[in-house]
Amino acid sequence: MNFRRRTFWLVTSLVLTASAIFWFTRGTSLSLERNHGTIGRIFISTARQSSAGLKIAGAPALIDEINRVGSTRDRLVTAFQSTQNPTIDFGFSPGDESVEVAPATQSRIGLPAIADALLKAQDNPLLIVYTSEPIRFAQVAARRSWIGPLAGNVFASARSISIAVDEDAEAGRLHVTFALEFLDSDAAEAALKRLTSAQGDYAQLGFIARPGYERVVRRTQLVVIRIDVQSSEAAEHLPPR
């Protein structure tokens, strides 16, 4: 069984209930000096315990400009390997001279509400990322076999994307959750229909929605999906570029 099929077997392939994220309150601040198009936090202790931790620490760099991916990844990985802090915050945008990596500063920015709610829903978080540049992320996602071109194309139509990674250590399985925010209810519902149009298709990784989920999507303008993948597979198949 090839990697794509093995990964699909582990995919929950279930569009989660987006309204659940509104049960959580905002409150996470990042130790960054200013706003960036892409921001996030790496949770050091849990990531170091994961076989995919090193790759996860460097993975956000894939959303940066192509000519900076290597240097951004190196900064994130170096900070991950050397810090004594429990978390590392990072941020970058097109036009920035370099990625900002900040274990602690006096000036803080808040994690956007959707990303913050998604983070609070994780049991054992390793990484949270928020980007207001979904097209850049979609280009990366479409090339990953465990996400697939269909989801990558849908991601490009979002207003923002929040990504949370946590791990079931006993099962050795990563849970990767994507919260896609859309401009309006019609766009969100159209995205849901596209994601579920290829249900059961190994090549496209079509997703399954719970009954009545369309009403939730129209009310919240959000589509939330989760993919499960073995930690060892992620460590092997998350290439540096």
C-alpha positions in Angstrom: 0.0 0.0 0.0 1.5 3.3 -1.0 1.9 6.3 1.3 -1.1 8.1 -0.1 -3.4 5.1 0.5 -1.9 4.4 3.9 -2.4 8.0 4.9 -6.0 8.1 3.6 -6.7 5.0 5.8 -5.7 7.2 8.8 -7.7 10.2 7.7 -10.7 10.8 9.8 -12.1 12.3 6.5 -14.7 14.2 8.6 -15.6 17.8 8.4 -15.8 18.9 12.0 -18.5 21.0 13.6 -17.3 24.6 13.1 -19.7 26.1 15.6 -17.8 24.3 18.4 -14.9 26.8 18.2 -17.2 29.6 19.5 -17.4 27.9 22.9 -13.8 29.0 23.5 -12.7 32.4 24.7 -9.9 34.5 23.2 -6.8 35.1 25.3 -3.6 33.8 23.7 -1.0 36.5 22.9 2.1 36.1 20.8 5.5 37.6 21.7 5.9 39.5 18.4 6.7 43.1 17.8 4.2 43.7 15.0 1.6 42.0 12.9 2.5 39.7 10.1 0.6 37.9 7.3 1.6 34.5 8.9 2.0 34.1 12.6 2.2 31.1 15.0 3.6 29.3 18.0 5.6 26.2 18.4 5.1 24.3 21.6 8.6 23.1 22.5 8.2 20.3 25.0 5.5 18.4 23.1 7.2 18.9 19.8 10.4 17.6 21.1 8.7 14.4 22.2 7.3 13.8 18.7 9.2 11.9 16.1 8.0 14.5 13.6 8.8 17.4 15.9 11.8 18.7 14.0 10.0 18.7 10.7 6.9 20.3 12.3 9.1 23.1 13.8 10.4 23.9 10.3 7.2 23.4 8.3 5.7 26.9 8.7 8.6 28.1 6.6 7.0 26.5 3.6 4.4 29.3 3.6 7.1 32.0 3.3 8.4 33.4 0.0 10.1 30.6 -2.0 13.5 32.4 -2.0 13.4 32.6 1.8 12.1 29.2 2.7 15.5 27.8 3.5 16.6 30.6 5.8 13.3 30.8 7.5 13.3 27.1 8.2 16.8 27.3 9.5 15.9 30.1 12.0 12.9 28.2 13.2 14.8 24.9 13.6 17.7 26.5 15.3 15.4 28.3 17.8 13.5 25.0 18.4 16.7 23.1 19.1 18.4 25.7 21.3 15.6 27.5 23.3 14.9 26.9 26.9 11.5 28.6 26.6 8.3 26.5 26.6 7.2 28.2 23.3 8.6 30.0 20.2 6.5 32.5 18.4 7.1 33.4 14.8 5.9 35.8 12.1 6.6 36.7 8.5 5.0 38.5 5.6 5.9 39.3 1.9 8.3 42.2 2.0 9.7 41.4 5.5 13.4 41.3 5.5 13.3 38.0 7.5 11.2 35.9 9.8 10.6 37.2 13.3 11.3 34.6 16.0 10.5 35.7 19.5 10.6 33.6 22.7 9.7 36.7 24.8 9.3 40.5 24.3 7.4 43.3 26.0 5.3 44.1 23.0 2.7 41.4 22.2 0.1 40.9 19.5 -3.0 38.8 19.9 -3.6 35.5 18.1 -6.7 36.0 15.9 -9.9 34.7 17.5 -10.5 31.8 15.2 -6.9 30.5 15.6 -7.0 31.0 19.3 -10.3 29.0 19.6 -8.8 26.3 17.4 -5.7 26.2 19.7 -7.8 25.8 22.8 -9.6 22.8 21.3 -6.3 20.8 21.0 -5.4 18.3 23.7 -1.7 18.1 23.1 -0.7 21.0 20.8 2.6 21.1 18.9 1.9 23.9 16.5 -0.6 26.7 15.7 -0.4 28.8 12.6 -2.6 31.6 11.3 -2.2 33.0 7.8 -4.1 35.8 6.0 -2.3 34.7 2.8 -4.2 31.5 2.0 -3.1 31.4 -1.7 0.5 31.0 -0.6 -0.4 28.2 1.8 -2.7 26.6 -0.9 0.2 26.3 -3.3 2.1 24.3 -0.7 -0.9 22.2 0.4 -1.8 21.2 -3.2 1.7 19.5 -3.6 1.3 17.4 -0.4 -0.2 14.0 -1.1 -1.9 13.8 2.4 -3.8 17.0 1.6 -4.3 16.8 -2.1 -4.9 19.2 -5.0 -8.6 19.5 -4.4 -8.2 20.7 -0.8 -5.3 22.9 -1.9 -7.5 24.6 -4.4 -10.3 25.1 -1.9 -7.9 26.6 0.6 -6.9 29.3 -2.0 -10.5 30.6 -1.9 -10.5 31.2 1.9 -10.2 34.5 3.6 -7.8 33.1 6.2 -6.6 29.7 7.4 -5.7 28.5 10.9 -3.8 25.3 11.2 -3.4 23.4 14.5 -1.2 20.3 15.0 -1.5 18.1 18.0 -0.6 14.5 18.7 -2.0 11.3 20.2 1.4 10.1 21.6 0.1 6.6 22.5 -1.1 6.0 19.0 1.8 7.9 17.4 -0.7 9.9 15.3 -0.8 13.6 14.4 -4.1 15.4 14.2 -3.9 18.3 11.7 -6.9 20.6 11.9 -7.6 23.4 9.4 -10.1 26.2 10.1 -11.0 28.0 6.8 -12.7 31.4 7.2 -14.6 32.7 4.2 -15.9 36.1 3.2 -19.6 35.0 3.2 -21.9 32.1 3.7 -22.2 31.3 -0.1 -18.4 31.0 -0.4 -18.2 28.8 2.6 -21.0 26.5 1.4 -19.4 26.3 -2.1 -16.1 25.2 -0.5 -17.8 22.5 1.5 -19.5 21.2 -1.6 -16.2 21.0 -3.4 -14.5 19.2 -0.5 -17.2 16.6 -0.3 -17.7 16.2 -4.1 -14.8 13.6 -4.2 -15.9 11.6 -1.2 -13.9 8.4 -1.0 -11.5 9.4 -3.8 -8.0 8.4 -2.8 -6.4 10.8 -5.3 -8.4 13.8 -4.2 -8.9 12.9 -0.5 -12.6 13.8 -0.6 -14.1 14.5 2.8 -17.2 13.4 4.6 -19.5 15.9 6.3 -21.8 15.2 9.2 -25.6 15.5 8.4 -26.7 19.1 8.8 -23.2 20.5 8.6 -24.2 22.8 5.7 -26.4 24.8 8.1 -23.4 25.2 10.5 -21.2 26.3 7.6 -23.7 28.9 6.4 -24.2 30.3 9.9 -20.4 30.5 10.8 -18.8 31.1 7.4 -16.3 28.5 8.5 -15.2 25.1 7.3 -13.2 23.0 9.7 -11.6 19.8 8.7 -9.1 17.4 10.4 -6.7 14.9 8.8 -5.0 12.2 10.9 -1.5 10.9 9.8 1.0 8.7 11.5 3.8 10.8 13.2 6.5 8.6 11.6 5.0 9.1 8.1 4.9 12.9 8.7 8.5 12.9 9.8 9.5 11.1 6.6 7.2 12.8 4.1 7.3 16.5 5.2 10.1 17.5 2.9 12.1 20.6 3.8 10.9 22.4 0.7 
